[in-house]
Amino acid sequence: MNLEITNRYVYVVSDIHNDASGFKELLNKIAFSKDDLLIINGDILTAETNL
């Protein structure tokens, strides 16, 4: 892992739960770029509850 300090933002997002449109809106709002680091901590998808 490269831990070199660079001029970038680090974002931590939690519990997206299948909300792709909300997630895309968030990335646009923060002007997320290829140089930034995104850490997703929590659920990306919601498990199906119908068993």
Secondary structure, 3 states (H helix, E strand, C coil): CCCCCCCCCEEEECCCCCCHHHHHHHHHHCCCCCCCEEEECCCCCCCCCCC
